[in-house]
């Protein structure tokens, strides 16, 4: 099901017009897609925040209304202010609900890898999202990986991440997704322990 978002057509262009729009709570945007001329529009900042506040976040499929016409669309790119990090411009891509598209889906780790922590290690996500190919209606909200049973030398690769029906990962199946980092302190402590053990063996001899 699509989430409704109303956009207003805009004719003003240029940086001065864009600054004025942002000051008034509007975000300049462009709607583009196959078989159509790009549309210059703007959306209310508050409305955009609400539309993307669901579990799917920036991958939400939108019913974008422009001048009485509705487009199925997704956010292709959010440009942000380099300091404030507020959204300064949006590219909307129209989509066919029956055709495949490529999107990045967030990755989230859950659980506590006690065996790793006991060895002074840290669980490190190698990526923060996974690129997949699927139809707009099948876009996962997120991928969740349970790290509870991970061991100090484990690696979770892309091929190990279960994909929902109709969703295909586009990357190298051998790409590390989650790895284990052993801290320098833990390595040093381990070395000292081994040295002490060797010294004890020598003394015993």
C-alpha positions in Angstrom: 0.0 0.0 0.0 1.4 3.4 -1.0 1.7 6.4 1.4 0.1 9.6 0.1 2.3 12.7 -0.3 1.1 15.9 -2.0 3.6 17.9 -4.0 3.2 21.3 -5.6 4.4 22.2 -9.1 7.0 25.0 -9.1 8.2 27.3 -11.8 10.7 29.3 -9.8 14.3 28.0 -10.2 17.7 29.0 -9.0 19.4 29.0 -5.6 17.6 32.2 -4.3 14.2 30.6 -5.0 15.3 27.4 -3.4 16.5 29.2 -0.2 13.2 31.0 0.0 11.2 27.8 -0.4 13.2 26.1 2.4 12.8 29.1 4.7 9.0 28.7 4.2 9.1 25.0 5.1 9.1 23.6 1.5 11.7 21.3 0.0 12.5 21.7 -3.8 12.3 18.4 -5.6 12.2 16.7 -9.0 10.0 13.9 -10.2 11.4 11.8 -13.0 11.0 8.4 -14.6 10.7 6.4 -17.7 8.6 8.0 -20.5 8.1 11.3 -18.7 9.6 14.7 -18.7 11.1 15.7 -15.2 8.7 17.6 -13.1 9.9 20.4 -10.8 7.9 20.3 -7.6 8.1 21.1 -3.9 6.8 19.2 -0.8 6.1 20.4 2.7 8.9 19.4 5.0 6.5 18.3 7.7 4.5 16.2 5.2 7.7 14.5 3.9 8.7 13.6 7.5 5.4 12.0 8.2 5.3 10.1 4.9 8.7 8.6 5.6 8.2 8.0 9.3 7.0 4.4 8.8 9.1 1.2 9.1 10.2 1.4 5.5 11.7 4.9 6.0 13.3 6.3 2.8 12.2 3.1 0.9 8.5 3.9 1.4 6.5 3.6 -1.8 4.7 6.9 -2.2 1.5 7.9 -3.9 2.8 11.2 -5.0 0.1 13.7 -6.0 1.1 16.5 -8.4 -1.6 18.7 -9.9 -4.4 16.1 -9.7 -2.3 13.3 -11.1 -0.8 10.5 -8.9 2.5 8.8 -9.4 3.8 5.7 -7.7 7.3 6.9 -6.6 10.2 6.3 -4.3 12.9 8.6 -3.0 15.9 8.1 -5.2 18.1 10.7 -3.4 17.9 12.9 -0.4 20.4 15.8 -0.5 21.2 17.3 2.9 22.7 20.5 4.1 26.4 19.8 4.8 26.2 21.2 8.4 22.6 21.3 9.5 21.9 17.9 7.8 18.4 19.0 7.0 17.0 17.8 3.6 17.7 20.4 1.0 16.5 18.7 -2.2 14.8 15.4 -3.2 14.8 13.3 -6.3 11.7 11.2 -6.7 11.7 8.2 -9.1 8.4 7.0 -10.5 8.1 3.2 -10.4 6.0 0.5 -12.0 4.7 -1.7 -9.2 5.3 -4.8 -11.3 8.9 -4.1 -12.4 12.1 -4.7 -10.5 14.1 -1.9 -9.0 17.3 -1.7 -7.0 17.2 -0.3 -3.5 19.4 -0.2 -0.3 17.8 -1.8 2.7 19.1 -0.9 6.2 20.9 -3.6 8.2 20.3 -3.9 12.0 22.1 -6.2 14.5 20.3 -7.6 17.5 21.4 -9.7 20.5 24.7 -9.8 22.4 27.6 -12.0 21.3 28.9 -13.0 24.8 31.5 -15.4 23.4 33.0 -12.6 21.4 32.9 -10.1 24.3 34.6 -12.7 26.5 37.6 -12.7 24.2 37.8 -8.9 24.1 36.2 -8.7 20.6 33.7 -6.4 19.0 31.0 -7.3 16.5 31.5 -5.0 13.5 28.9 -4.5 10.8 30.9 -4.2 7.6 27.9 -2.4 5.9 25.0 -0.4 7.1 22.7 -1.5 4.3 22.2 -4.3 1.7 21.5 -3.6 -1.9 18.6 -5.8 -3.3 16.5 -6.1 -6.4 12.7 -6.5 -6.0 9.4 -5.0 -7.0 8.3 -1.9 -5.1 5.7 -3.8 -3.1 8.3 -6.3 -1.8 10.9 -3.9 -0.5 11.9 -5.1 3.0 11.8 -2.6 5.8 15.2 -3.8 7.1 17.4 -6.8 7.5 17.9 -8.0 11.1 20.8 -10.3 12.0 20.9 -12.0 15.4 24.5 -12.0 16.6 23.9 -13.9 19.9 25.7 -17.1 18.8 28.6 -15.5 17.0 32.1 -16.8 17.9 35.3 -14.8 17.9 36.4 -15.9 14.4 33.0 -15.9 12.7 32.1 -13.9 9.6 28.6 -13.5 8.3 28.6 -13.1 4.6 26.0 -11.8 2.2 25.0 -15.3 1.2 24.2 -16.0 4.9 21.5 -13.3 5.1 18.1 -14.8 4.4 16.2 -13.0 1.6 12.4 -12.8 1.6 10.5 -14.2 -1.3 10.9 -12.0 -4.4 14.0 -10.3 -3.1 17.5 -10.9 -4.5 20.7 -9.5 -3.1 22.8 -7.9 -5.9 26.2 -8.0 -4.3 29.0 -10.6 -4.1 27.7 -13.6 -2.1 31.1 -13.8 -0.3 31.0 -10.1 0.7 31.4 -9.8 4.5 28.4 -8.3 6.2 29.3 -8.7 9.8 32.8 -9.4 11.1 34.6 -9.6 14.5 37.2 -7.1 15.6 39.7 -8.2 18.3 40.9 -5.1 20.1 44.7 -4.4 20.4 44.4 -4.7 24.2 42.9 -8.1 24.0 45.7 -9.2 21.6 48.3 -7.8 23.9 46.8 -9.5 27.0 46.7 -12.8 25.1 50.3 -12.4 24.1 51.3 -11.6 27.7 49.4 -14.7 28.9 51.2 -16.9 26.4 54.6 -15.4 27.4 53.8 -16.0 31.1 52.8 -19.6 30.3 56.0 -20.2 28.3 58.1 -18.7 31.2 56.4 -21.0 33.7 57.2 -24.0 31.5 60.9 -22.9 31.2 61.1 -22.5 35.0 59.6 -25.9 35.5 62.3 -27.4 33.3 
